[in-house]
Amino acid sequence: NAGVMQNPRHLVRRRGQEARLRCSPMKGHSHVYWYRQLPEEGLKFMVYLQKENIIDESGMPKERFSAEFPKEGPSILRIQQVVRGDSAAYFCASSPLPGQGPHNEQFFGPGTRLTVL
Amino acid sequence: GQNIDQPTEMTATEGAIVQINCTYQTSGFNGLFWYQQHAGEAPTFLSYNVLDGLEEKGRFSSFLSRSKGYSYLLLKELQMKDSASYLCAVREGAGNNRKLIWGLGTSLAVNP
């Protein structure tokens, strides 16, 4: 059973370009979460999605950032017109439906390290 | 408001026992998680508590007191590979909202 997949693992963009980060949840998981982590800092919640539905986007910056989780295919975190401050590790996690699994914990992908030049 | 507090750094010696504390103030409570994160890697699940008491899993144990808003992670027989950041997270919502509120993590250094 493959774990949470993220790609690319490393992404370099110049200021003003767009960054698209992809996340495929674990098989059978219907909930996806995106986090941002700066060096030596904690995880910052960004957005929580189910298929075709955003449940909670309270951690998303109001501009330039968007996320989707279509019926088919991976979840996408999109950052438009990137700036140097967007450089960070972006982690995706997935969990099963509530009530499935003993703890309904989140399983994390390996992360995408975004560097903005 | 929401608040998760844990010490920033701790140091311990190989073979010893260390206790990492976490206190929380959240608007709701639906479980507390501990994760381990090695530098440059993804967090991995360690333990889960939703009822008061101690949950033991090998060298790692986790304790919860809901009335005090307090948890600790206990690591026994420390090994060098236990050097990592330990993250405390509280699940607030029930039903459809499964968001976790995360602490900033405790960086543990295990010395020989």
gemmi code that builds the backbone of each chain (N, CA, C; Angstrom):
import gemmi

chains = {
    "A": [
        ("ASN", (0.864, -1.196, 0.000), (0.000, 0.000, 0.000), (0.894, 1.238, 0.000)),
        ("ALA", (0.912, 1.944, -1.106), (1.769, 3.107, -1.211), (1.311, 4.165, -0.229)),
        ("GLY", (2.298, 4.920, 0.269), (1.988, 6.006, 1.183), (1.549, 7.238, 0.427)),
        ("VAL", (1.540, 8.366, 1.130), (1.195, 9.638, 0.513), (2.330, 10.049, -0.431)),
        ("MET", (1.955, 10.396, -1.650), (2.958, 10.756, -2.645), (2.888, 12.259, -2.905)),
        ("GLN", (4.046, 12.869, -2.978), (4.112, 14.271, -3.345), (5.141, 14.456, -4.452)),
        ("ASN", (4.814, 15.309, -5.371), (5.813, 15.677, -6.375), (5.572, 17.083, -6.868)),
        ("PRO", (6.658, 17.752, -7.265), (8.027, 17.255, -7.186), (8.554, 17.290, -5.747)),
        ("ARG", (9.661, 16.647, -5.497), (10.265, 16.696, -4.164), (10.989, 18.028, -3.966)),
        ("HIS", (11.551, 18.534, -5.038), (12.228, 19.837, -4.988), (11.759, 20.647, -6.184)),
        ("LEU", (11.500, 21.930, -5.922), (11.002, 22.807, -6.980), (11.681, 24.160, -6.847)),
        ("VAL", (12.273, 24.608, -7.934), (12.931, 25.922, -7.938), (12.168, 26.818, -8.907)),
        ("ARG", (11.794, 27.985, -8.434), (11.082, 28.956, -9.250), (11.715, 30.327, -9.077)),
        ("ARG", (11.581, 31.140, -10.107), (12.006, 32.530, -10.015), (10.819, 33.374, -9.565)),
        ("ARG", (11.105, 34.486, -8.954), (10.053, 35.386, -8.493), (9.092, 35.693, -9.637)),
        ("GLY", (7.801, 35.621, -9.347), (6.797, 35.920, -10.348), (6.266, 34.711, -11.085)),
        ("GLN", (6.963, 33.590, -10.993), (6.481, 32.378, -11.666), (5.409, 31.688, -10.812)),
        ("GLU", (4.838, 30.643, -11.382), (3.829, 29.868, -10.668), (4.432, 28.558, -10.182)),
        ("ALA", (3.998, 28.122, -9.001), (4.417, 26.820, -8.475), (3.176, 25.946, -8.314)),
        ("ARG", (3.272, 24.705, -8.812), (2.178, 23.754, -8.660), (2.710, 22.531, -7.944)),
        ("LEU", (2.138, 22.253, -6.784), (2.573, 21.138, -5.966), (1.465, 20.095, -5.950)),
        ("ARG", (1.854, 18.839, -6.141), (0.861, 17.780, -6.262), (0.956, 16.803, -5.101)),
        ("CYS", (-0.201, 16.270, -4.736), (-0.271, 15.319, -3.625), (-1.293, 14.242, -3.944)),
        ("SER", (-0.844, 12.989, -3.893), (-1.758, 11.857, -4.040), (-1.911, 11.198, -2.684)),
        ("PRO", (-3.110, 11.164, -2.135), (-3.290, 10.593, -0.794), (-3.106, 9.084, -0.811)),
        ("MET", (-3.024, 8.530, 0.374), (-2.964, 7.080, 0.490), (-4.247, 6.473, -0.065)),
        ("LYS", (-4.135, 5.268, -0.553), (-5.296, 4.578, -1.102), (-6.369, 4.470, -0.024)),
        ("GLY", (-7.584, 4.837, -0.390), (-8.684, 4.749, 0.558), (-8.879, 5.991, 1.408)),
        ("HIS", (-7.958, 6.944, 1.305), (-8.092, 8.181, 2.087), (-8.826, 9.230, 1.266)),
        ("SER", (-9.736, 9.926, 1.923), (-10.543, 10.907, 1.214), (-10.317, 12.331, 1.722)),
        ("HIS", (-9.429, 12.487, 2.698), (-9.173, 13.811, 3.273), (-7.719, 14.185, 3.028)),
        ("VAL", (-7.499, 15.402, 2.587), (-6.152, 15.883, 2.313), (-5.925, 17.200, 3.058)),
        ("TYR", (-4.735, 17.349, 3.605), (-4.356, 18.550, 4.347), (-3.037, 19.062, 3.773)),
        ("TRP", (-2.922, 20.366, 3.657), (-1.663, 20.978, 3.228), (-1.105, 21.813, 4.378)),
        ("TYR", (0.229, 21.694, 4.572), (0.946, 22.432, 5.608), (2.166, 23.095, 4.999)),
        ("ARG", (2.578, 24.176, 5.622), (3.836, 24.829, 5.248), (4.750, 24.806, 6.471)),
        ("GLN", (6.032, 24.581, 6.223), (6.996, 24.566, 7.313), (8.254, 25.301, 6.900)),
        ("LEU", (8.578, 26.334, 7.659), (9.827, 27.054, 7.458), (10.912, 26.398, 8.305)),
        ("PRO", (12.183, 26.558, 7.922), (13.275, 25.954, 8.696), (13.185, 26.328, 10.171)),
        ("GLU", (13.368, 25.362, 11.026), (13.375, 25.557, 12.491), (12.021, 26.036, 13.020)),
        ("GLU", (10.950, 25.874, 12.235), (9.631, 26.274, 12.717), (8.666, 25.100, 12.658)),
        ("GLY", (7.502, 25.303, 13.270), (6.504, 24.250, 13.301), (5.691, 24.190, 12.029)),
        ("LEU", (4.800, 23.212, 11.995), (3.888, 23.058, 10.871), (2.789, 24.112, 10.942)),
        ("LYS", (2.553, 24.773, 9.818), (1.471, 25.749, 9.746), (0.377, 25.195, 8.847)),
        ("PHE", (-0.802, 24.990, 9.415), (-1.936, 24.495, 8.648), (-2.316, 25.496, 7.564)),
        ("MET", (-2.580, 24.980, 6.369), (-3.012, 25.858, 5.284), (-4.468, 25.573, 4.887)),
        ("VAL", (-4.732, 24.323, 4.492), (-6.055, 24.018, 3.955), (-6.356, 22.551, 4.142)),
        ("TYR", (-7.673, 22.261, 4.238), (-8.145, 20.888, 4.436), (-9.223, 20.648, 3.395)),
        ("LEU", (-9.051, 19.573, 2.623), (-9.977, 19.319, 1.516), (-10.486, 17.884, 1.532)),
        ("GLN", (-11.676, 17.726, 1.039), (-12.184, 16.430, 0.619), (-12.340, 16.493, -0.894)),
        ("LYS", (-12.688, 15.391, -1.492), (-12.872, 15.387, -2.939), (-13.877, 16.466, -3.348)),
        ("GLU", (-13.424, 17.354, -4.226), (-14.254, 18.408, -4.815), (-14.818, 19.381, -3.786)),
        ("ASN", (-14.201, 19.449, -2.612), (-14.771, 20.286, -1.564), (-13.664, 20.804, -0.646)),
        ("ILE", (-13.645, 22.107, -0.394), (-12.729, 22.685, 0.581), (-13.459, 22.757, 1.920)),
        ("ILE", (-12.925, 22.079, 2.919), (-13.560, 22.039, 4.229), (-13.138, 23.237, 5.080)),
        ("ASP", (-11.834, 23.543, 5.053), (-11.301, 24.605, 5.911), (-10.086, 25.198, 5.237)),
        ("GLU", (-10.145, 26.452, 4.881), (-8.990, 27.112, 4.250), (-8.533, 28.299, 5.085)),
        ("SER", (-8.741, 28.194, 6.386), (-8.441, 29.321, 7.269), (-6.948, 29.657, 7.338)),
        ("GLY", (-6.088, 28.726, 6.937), (-4.650, 28.981, 6.984), (-4.057, 29.424, 5.659)),
        ("MET", (-4.879, 29.560, 4.659), (-4.379, 29.948, 3.331), (-4.252, 31.462, 3.242)),
        ("PRO", (-3.130, 31.947, 2.736), (-3.057, 33.386, 2.441), (-4.167, 33.769, 1.478)),
        ("LYS", (-4.666, 34.976, 1.651), (-5.844, 35.395, 0.879), (-5.533, 35.551, -0.599)),
        ("GLU", (-4.300, 35.855, -0.915), (-3.952, 36.086, -2.321), (-2.888, 35.090, -2.770)),
        ("ARG", (-2.900, 34.787, -4.028), (-1.885, 33.999, -4.751), (-1.942, 32.502, -4.463)),
        ("PHE", (-2.556, 32.075, -3.393), (-2.587, 30.655, -3.026), (-3.977, 30.077, -3.297)),
        ("SER", (-3.992, 28.866, -3.864), (-5.254, 28.165, -4.034), (-4.998, 26.673, -3.954)),
        ("ALA", (-6.041, 25.917, -3.655), (-5.903, 24.468, -3.556), (-7.155, 23.823, -4.096)),
        ("GLU", (-6.970, 22.620, -4.651), (-8.107, 21.866, -5.141), (-7.841, 20.383, -4.937)),
        ("PHE", (-8.904, 19.623, -4.909), (-8.817, 18.174, -4.812), (-9.936, 17.641, -5.705)),
        ("PRO", (-9.619, 17.461, -6.985), (-10.673, 17.081, -7.940), (-11.144, 15.651, -7.730)),
        ("LYS", (-12.242, 15.355, -8.413), (-12.821, 14.015, -8.308), (-11.809, 12.964, -8.743)),
        ("GLU", (-11.091, 13.270, -9.818), (-10.049, 12.377, -10.304), (-8.705, 13.083, -10.225)),
        ("GLY", (-7.672, 12.361, -9.828), (-6.333, 12.939, -9.821), (-5.916, 13.481, -8.471)),
        ("PRO", (-4.686, 13.989, -8.419), (-4.131, 14.424, -7.140), (-4.699, 15.753, -6.667)),
        ("SER", (-4.424, 16.068, -5.424), (-4.697, 17.413, -4.909), (-3.579, 18.333, -5.382)),
        ("ILE", (-3.924, 19.557, -5.703), (-2.954, 20.532, -6.191), (-2.950, 21.750, -5.273)),
        ("LEU", (-1.764, 22.151, -4.866), (-1.573, 23.445, -4.189), (-0.883, 24.349, -5.197)),
        ("ARG", (-1.502, 25.465, -5.492), (-1.016, 26.361, -6.535), (-0.635, 27.695, -5.912)),
        ("ILE", (0.579, 28.125, -6.224), (1.051, 29.427, -5.726), (1.382, 30.274, -6.952)),
        ("GLN", (0.649, 31.337, -7.120), (0.883, 32.216, -8.269), (1.855, 33.333, -7.889)),
        ("GLN", (2.609, 33.800, -8.867), (3.507, 34.950, -8.694), (4.339, 34.798, -7.414)),
        ("VAL", (5.098, 33.710, -7.351), (5.834, 33.400, -6.131), (6.805, 34.512, -5.751)),
        ("VAL", (6.998, 34.652, -4.443), (7.970, 35.593, -3.876), (8.937, 34.792, -3.004)),
        ("ARG", (10.056, 35.435, -2.648), (11.086, 34.718, -1.889), (10.531, 34.163, -0.571)),
        ("GLY", (9.593, 34.865, 0.018), (9.014, 34.415, 1.289), (8.198, 33.140, 1.186)),
        ("ASP", (7.918, 32.707, -0.057), (7.179, 31.453, -0.225), (8.095, 30.235, -0.111)),
        ("SER", (9.402, 30.468, -0.086), (10.361, 29.361, 0.036), (10.129, 28.640, 1.356)),
        ("ALA", (9.843, 27.358, 1.265), (9.519, 26.568, 2.460), (9.360, 25.115, 2.023)),
        ("ALA", (9.160, 24.254, 3.019), (8.746, 22.880, 2.737), (7.232, 22.832, 2.840)),
        ("TYR", (6.606, 22.234, 1.853), (5.152, 22.105, 1.851), (4.822, 20.619, 1.985)),
        ("PHE", (4.143, 20.295, 3.070), (3.780, 18.906, 3.337), (2.293, 18.701, 3.076)),
        ("CYS", (2.004, 17.547, 2.530), (0.639, 17.100, 2.359), (0.427, 15.908, 3.285)),
        ("ALA", (-0.758, 15.809, 3.860), (-1.110, 14.659, 4.687), (-2.489, 14.184, 4.267)),
        ("SER", (-2.757, 12.913, 4.523), (-4.094, 12.405, 4.228), (-4.597, 11.569, 5.393)),
        ("SER", (-5.897, 11.431, 5.480), (-6.506, 10.598, 6.509), (-7.755, 9.955, 5.919)),
        ("PRO", (-8.182, 8.831, 6.520), (-9.389, 8.179, 6.020), (-10.641, 8.908, 6.504)),
        ("LEU", (-11.788, 8.371, 6.125), (-13.052, 8.919, 6.587), (-13.137, 8.818, 8.108)),
        ("PRO", (-13.776, 9.769, 8.771), (-13.973, 9.649, 10.217), (-14.601, 8.308, 10.563)),
        ("GLY", (-14.053, 7.688, 11.572), (-14.573, 6.383, 11.994), (-13.814, 5.231, 11.396)),
        ("GLN", (-13.021, 5.509, 10.358), (-12.208, 4.449, 9.777), (-10.808, 4.516, 10.360)),
        ("GLY", (-10.238, 3.384, 10.643), (-8.903, 3.366, 11.244), (-9.007, 3.636, 12.737)),
        ("PRO", (-8.028, 3.150, 13.504), (-8.127, 3.242, 14.964), (-8.078, 4.666, 15.488)),
        ("HIS", (-7.283, 5.513, 14.859), (-7.108, 6.851, 15.401), (-7.440, 7.942, 14.401)),
        ("ASN", (-7.657, 7.544, 13.164), (-7.905, 8.551, 12.131), (-6.770, 9.568, 12.055)),
        ("GLU", (-5.527, 9.060, 12.243), (-4.398, 9.976, 12.215), (-4.080, 10.391, 10.791)),
        ("GLN", (-3.298, 11.454, 10.683), (-2.865, 11.936, 9.385), (-1.525, 11.296, 9.027)),
        ("PHE", (-1.429, 10.878, 7.781), (-0.197, 10.314, 7.252), (0.421, 11.342, 6.311)),
        ("PHE", (1.697, 11.595, 6.512), (2.351, 12.664, 5.772), (3.120, 12.149, 4.565)),
        ("GLY", (3.130, 12.969, 3.523), (4.001, 12.729, 2.395), (5.392, 13.273, 2.680)),
        ("PRO", (6.339, 13.033, 1.759), (7.725, 13.429, 1.976), (7.965, 14.926, 1.850)),
        ("GLY", (6.985, 15.655, 1.329), (7.126, 17.103, 1.227), (7.703, 17.553, -0.104)),
        ("THR", (7.401, 18.790, -0.449), (8.008, 19.472, -1.589), (8.764, 20.672, -1.047)),
        ("ARG", (10.063, 20.711, -1.360), (10.862, 21.854, -0.932), (10.883, 22.884, -2.050)),
        ("LEU", (10.231, 24.005, -1.819), (10.148, 25.079, -2.806), (11.208, 26.127, -2.504)),
        ("THR", (11.996, 26.438, -3.525), (12.985, 27.508, -3.419), (12.653, 28.559, -4.458)),
        ("VAL", (12.497, 29.787, -4.008), (12.208, 30.892, -4.915), (13.457, 31.760, -5.010)),
        ("LEU", (13.951, 31.877, -6.240), (15.201, 32.633, -6.434), (14.925, 34.123, -6.632)),
    ],
    "B": [
        ("GLY", (-8.840, 31.299, 22.730), (-8.185, 30.985, 21.479), (-7.512, 29.649, 21.534)),
        ("GLN", (-6.823, 29.334, 20.477), (-6.136, 28.055, 20.390), (-4.686, 28.242, 20.754)),
        ("ASN", (-4.136, 27.345, 21.564), (-2.752, 27.449, 21.971), (-2.218, 26.080, 22.348)),
        ("ILE", (-1.075, 25.741, 21.779), (-0.382, 24.502, 22.120), (1.023, 24.898, 22.548)),
        ("ASP", (1.425, 24.531, 23.745), (2.749, 24.902, 24.256), (3.578, 23.665, 24.556)),
        ("GLN", (4.814, 23.687, 24.089), (5.767, 22.636, 24.414), (7.150, 23.280, 24.448)),
        ("PRO", (8.078, 22.688, 25.213), (9.419, 23.287, 25.284), (10.072, 23.282, 23.905)),
        ("THR", (10.905, 24.274, 23.676), (11.545, 24.413, 22.369), (12.633, 23.367, 22.159)),
        ("GLU", (13.446, 23.174, 23.195), (14.573, 22.252, 23.075), (14.749, 21.449, 24.355)),
        ("MET", (15.232, 20.229, 24.190), (15.607, 19.401, 25.332), (16.847, 18.597, 24.952)),
        ("THR", (17.617, 18.268, 25.973), (18.810, 17.453, 25.780), (18.777, 16.290, 26.754)),
        ("ALA", (19.192, 15.125, 26.301), (19.220, 13.951, 27.167), (20.386, 13.060, 26.757)),
        ("THR", (20.634, 12.078, 27.594), (21.773, 11.178, 27.366), (21.283, 9.822, 26.888)),
        ("GLU", (22.035, 9.229, 26.030), (21.714, 7.889, 25.523), (21.463, 6.926, 26.678)),
        ("GLY", (20.384, 6.147, 26.572), (20.035, 5.183, 27.612), (19.134, 5.749, 28.693)),
        ("ALA", (18.984, 7.056, 28.754), (18.182, 7.694, 29.798), (16.704, 7.734, 29.405)),
        ("ILE", (15.912, 8.385, 30.276), (14.485, 8.602, 30.033), (14.250, 10.109, 29.909)),
        ("VAL", (13.386, 10.502, 29.000), (13.057, 11.919, 28.860), (11.550, 12.079, 28.740)),
        ("GLN", (11.028, 13.146, 29.329), (9.597, 13.438, 29.276), (9.399, 14.782, 28.595)),
        ("ILE", (8.615, 14.808, 27.534), (8.329, 16.029, 26.790), (6.887, 16.411, 27.077)),
        ("ASN", (6.695, 17.597, 27.628), (5.363, 18.045, 28.031), (4.683, 18.872, 26.955)),
        ("CYS", (3.364, 18.838, 26.999), (2.555, 19.630, 26.068), (1.310, 20.092, 26.809)),
        ("THR", (1.070, 21.384, 26.793), (-0.181, 21.899, 27.350), (-0.970, 22.551, 26.227)),
        ("TYR", (-2.287, 22.476, 26.353), (-3.113, 22.993, 25.263), (-4.324, 23.735, 25.798)),
        ("GLN", (-4.741, 24.698, 25.015), (-6.003, 25.403, 25.259), (-6.707, 25.477, 23.921)),
        ("THR", (-7.786, 24.730, 23.774), (-8.510, 24.715, 22.510), (-10.000, 24.833, 22.778)),
        ("SER", (-10.742, 25.222, 21.765), (-12.174, 25.418, 21.942), (-12.929, 24.098, 22.025)),
        ("GLY", (-12.324, 23.046, 21.544), (-12.916, 21.712, 21.634), (-11.800, 20.704, 21.728)),
        ("PHE", (-12.099, 19.491, 22.072), (-11.058, 18.461, 22.142), (-11.614, 17.151, 21.608)),
        ("ASN", (-10.861, 16.594, 20.647), (-11.269, 15.313, 20.092), (-10.048, 14.452, 19.824)),
        ("GLY", (-9.074, 14.510, 20.741), (-7.903, 13.645, 20.623), (-6.612, 14.430, 20.537)),
        ("LEU", (-5.533, 13.833, 21.050), (-4.207, 14.463, 21.019), (-3.215, 13.496, 20.398)),
        ("PHE", (-2.394, 14.011, 19.523), (-1.429, 13.204, 18.777), (-0.012, 13.653, 19.096)),
        ("TRP", (0.904, 12.699, 19.050), (2.334, 12.987, 19.062), (2.942, 12.447, 17.777)),
        ("TYR", (3.755, 13.301, 17.145), (4.459, 12.930, 15.926), (5.955, 13.155, 16.146)),
        ("GLN", (6.752, 12.388, 15.411), (8.205, 12.563, 15.401), (8.614, 13.069, 14.029)),
        ("GLN", (9.508, 14.037, 14.012), (10.004, 14.538, 12.729), (11.519, 14.671, 12.777)),
        ("HIS", (12.203, 13.869, 11.963), (13.641, 14.032, 11.802), (13.904, 15.160, 10.825)),
        ("ALA", (15.066, 15.778, 10.981), (15.419, 16.933, 10.156), (15.314, 16.596, 8.679)),
        ("GLY", (14.590, 17.424, 7.952), (14.480, 17.247, 6.520), (13.505, 16.163, 6.084)),
        ("GLU", (12.791, 15.580, 7.039), (11.870, 14.504, 6.708), (10.442, 14.866, 7.099)),
        ("ALA", (9.508, 14.013, 6.729), (8.098, 14.219, 7.063), (7.813, 13.761, 8.493)),
        ("PRO", (6.823, 14.359, 9.150), (6.404, 13.856, 10.465), (5.836, 12.447, 10.354)),
        ("THR", (6.100, 11.639, 11.376), (5.529, 10.289, 11.434), (4.771, 10.130, 12.746)),
        ("PHE", (3.655, 9.438, 12.683), (2.757, 9.258, 13.815), (3.411, 8.403, 14.894)),
        ("LEU", (3.297, 8.865, 16.152), (3.825, 8.097, 17.288), (2.710, 7.561, 18.174)),
        ("SER", (1.795, 8.452, 18.589), (0.809, 8.018, 19.571), (-0.427, 8.892, 19.519)),
        ("TYR", (-1.501, 8.367, 20.134), (-2.789, 9.050, 20.151), (-3.448, 8.818, 21.507)),
        ("ASN", (-3.972, 9.886, 22.090), (-4.739, 9.781, 23.334), (-6.040, 10.551, 23.175)),
        ("VAL", (-7.131, 9.944, 23.599), (-8.389, 10.668, 23.618), (-9.034, 10.570, 25.005)),
        ("LEU", (-8.686, 9.522, 25.746), (-9.159, 9.369, 27.126), (-8.000, 9.612, 28.086)),
        ("ASP", (-8.312, 9.998, 29.306), (-7.277, 10.218, 30.315), (-6.501, 8.931, 30.581)),
        ("GLY", (-5.203, 9.111, 30.803), (-4.399, 7.956, 31.176), (-3.189, 7.797, 30.283)),
        ("LEU", (-2.550, 6.669, 30.456), (-1.275, 6.380, 29.795), (-1.469, 5.354, 28.693)),
        ("GLU", (-0.901, 5.651, 27.536), (-0.871, 4.705, 26.434), (0.586, 4.317, 26.206)),
        ("GLU", (0.873, 3.024, 26.272), (2.251, 2.570, 26.124), (2.424, 1.836, 24.819)),
        ("LYS", (3.540, 2.155, 24.167), (3.850, 1.495, 22.894), (5.358, 1.344, 22.818)),
        ("GLY", (5.848, 0.212, 23.290), (7.289, -0.040, 23.263), (8.045, 0.940, 24.152)),
        ("ARG", (9.051, 1.598, 23.585), (9.857, 2.547, 24.369), (9.145, 3.873, 24.584)),
        ("PHE", (8.064, 4.096, 23.819), (7.358, 5.371, 23.897), (6.026, 5.201, 24.627)),
        ("SER", (5.717, 6.175, 25.495), (4.419, 6.204, 26.170), (3.886, 7.625, 26.088)),
        ("SER", (2.567, 7.759, 26.077), (1.973, 9.095, 26.082), (0.855, 9.138, 27.102)),
        ("PHE", (0.787, 10.272, 27.802), (-0.170, 10.457, 28.883), (-1.053, 11.654, 28.575)),
        ("LEU", (-2.308, 11.567, 29.009), (-3.244, 12.667, 28.799), (-4.056, 12.935, 30.058)),
        ("SER", (-4.213, 14.235, 30.382), (-5.173, 14.682, 31.385), (-6.020, 15.768, 30.735)),
        ("ARG", (-7.248, 15.438, 30.405), (-8.117, 16.394, 29.719), (-8.509, 17.550, 30.642)),
        ("SER", (-8.709, 17.268, 31.911), (-9.116, 18.333, 32.828), (-8.015, 19.381, 32.991)),
        ("LYS", (-6.767, 18.961, 32.848), (-5.645, 19.892, 32.985), (-5.147, 20.400, 31.642)),
        ("GLY", (-5.671, 19.892, 30.558), (-5.177, 20.306, 29.242), (-3.703, 19.998, 29.100)),
        ("TYR", (-3.336, 18.774, 29.448), (-1.916, 18.430, 29.580), (-1.650, 17.029, 29.034)),
        ("SER", (-0.530, 16.903, 28.356), (-0.069, 15.609, 27.876), (1.447, 15.551, 28.001)),
        ("TYR", (1.981, 14.373, 28.080), (3.418, 14.214, 27.942), (3.741, 12.980, 27.126)),
        ("LEU", (4.902, 13.052, 26.473), (5.463, 11.917, 25.746), (6.686, 11.457, 26.516)),
        ("LEU", (6.731, 10.182, 26.841), (7.834, 9.617, 27.615), (8.647, 8.705, 26.710)),
        ("LEU", (9.922, 8.974, 26.607), (10.804, 8.136, 25.799), (11.804, 7.446, 26.728)),
        ("LYS", (11.822, 6.130, 26.691), (12.709, 5.356, 27.547), (13.863, 4.796, 26.734)),
        ("GLU", (14.928, 4.432, 27.458), (16.102, 3.794, 26.839), (16.511, 4.546, 25.563)),
        ("LEU", (16.747, 5.814, 25.742), (17.001, 6.682, 24.601), (18.135, 6.160, 23.715)),
        ("GLN", (17.919, 6.323, 22.416), (18.926, 5.964, 21.428), (19.280, 7.217, 20.625)),
        ("MET", (20.446, 7.175, 20.012), (20.887, 8.340, 19.232), (19.873, 8.684, 18.152)),
        ("LYS", (19.232, 7.667, 17.586), (18.282, 7.907, 16.492), (17.007, 8.607, 16.970)),
        ("ASP", (16.835, 8.732, 18.293), (15.678, 9.451, 18.820), (15.864, 10.969, 18.745)),
        ("SER", (17.041, 11.409, 18.373), (17.263, 12.847, 18.174), (16.377, 13.307, 17.024)),
        ("ALA", (15.421, 14.170, 17.344), (14.423, 14.589, 16.369), (13.568, 15.676, 17.012)),
        ("SER", (12.632, 16.195, 16.238), (11.642, 17.119, 16.774), (10.373, 16.333, 17.077)),
        ("TYR", (9.747, 16.620, 18.229), (8.532, 15.916, 18.642), (7.389, 16.931, 18.682)),
        ("LEU", (6.368, 16.628, 17.898), (5.268, 17.560, 17.688), (4.009, 17.076, 18.398)),
        ("CYS", (3.401, 17.966, 19.143), (2.134, 17.709, 19.822), (1.038, 18.372, 18.993)),
        ("ALA", (-0.073, 17.661, 18.778), (-1.166, 18.221, 17.983), (-2.504, 17.812, 18.598)),
        ("VAL", (-3.445, 18.734, 18.596), (-4.777, 18.476, 19.149), (-5.812, 18.555, 18.036)),
        ("ARG", (-6.694, 17.562, 18.006), (-7.797, 17.602, 17.057), (-8.969, 18.259, 17.757)),
        ("GLU", (-9.457, 19.331, 17.139), (-10.525, 20.092, 17.766), (-11.899, 19.608, 17.368)),
        ("GLY", (-12.095, 19.468, 16.073), (-13.452, 19.277, 15.586), (-13.918, 17.850, 15.646)),
        ("ALA", (-15.180, 17.693, 15.549), (-15.786, 16.378, 15.395), (-16.491, 16.375, 14.041)),
        ("GLY", (-17.066, 15.255, 13.708), (-17.789, 15.199, 12.453), (-16.888, 15.441, 11.265)),
        ("ASN", (-17.248, 16.413, 10.443), (-16.560, 16.599, 9.185), (-15.276, 17.424, 9.289)),
        ("ASN", (-15.067, 18.134, 10.369), (-13.872, 18.967, 10.481), (-12.830, 18.243, 11.314)),
        ("ARG", (-11.775, 17.782, 10.640), (-10.761, 16.976, 11.296), (-9.440, 17.727, 11.408)),
        ("LYS", (-9.475, 19.010, 11.468), (-8.241, 19.798, 11.477), (-7.488, 19.585, 12.780)),
        ("LEU", (-6.153, 19.548, 12.675), (-5.289, 19.455, 13.853), (-4.658, 20.809, 14.122)),
        ("ILE", (-4.549, 21.140, 15.406), (-3.824, 22.328, 15.830), (-2.472, 21.856, 16.337)),
        ("TRP", (-1.387, 22.404, 15.790), (-0.051, 21.886, 16.043), (0.758, 22.791, 16.959)),
        ("GLY", (1.526, 22.182, 17.866), (2.554, 22.909, 18.590), (3.755, 23.141, 17.685)),
        ("LEU", (4.703, 23.937, 18.166), (5.883, 24.263, 17.362), (6.932, 23.164, 17.392)),
        ("GLY", (6.747, 22.192, 18.275), (7.679, 21.076, 18.325), (8.760, 21.263, 19.365)),
        ("THR", (9.238, 20.154, 19.899), (10.349, 20.128, 20.853), (11.515, 19.422, 20.182)),
        ("SER", (12.618, 20.122, 20.035), (13.801, 19.533, 19.418), (14.602, 18.800, 20.493)),
        ("LEU", (14.685, 17.487, 20.366), (15.393, 16.657, 21.342), (16.754, 16.250, 20.793)),
        ("ALA", (17.786, 16.521, 21.557), (19.140, 16.087, 21.200), (19.564, 15.001, 22.179)),
        ("VAL", (19.898, 13.831, 21.652), (20.379, 12.727, 22.483), (21.885, 12.650, 22.330)),
        ("ASN", (22.579, 12.796, 23.442), (24.035, 12.775, 23.439), (24.575, 11.435, 23.929)),
        ("PRO", (25.736, 11.036, 23.419), (26.313, 9.753, 23.862), (26.789, 9.810, 25.301)),
    ],
}
model = gemmi.Model(1)
for chain_id, residues in chains.items():
    chain = gemmi.Chain(chain_id)
    for i, (resn, *xyz) in enumerate(residues, 1):
        res = gemmi.Residue()
        res.name, res.seqid = resn, gemmi.SeqId(i, " ")
        for name, pos in zip(("N", "CA", "C"), xyz):
            atom = gemmi.Atom()
            atom.name, atom.element = name, gemmi.Element(name[0])
            atom.pos, atom.b_iso = gemmi.Position(*pos), 0.0
            res.add_atom(atom)
        chain.add_residue(res)
    model.add_chain(chain)
structure = gemmi.Structure()
structure.add_model(model)
structure.setup_entities()
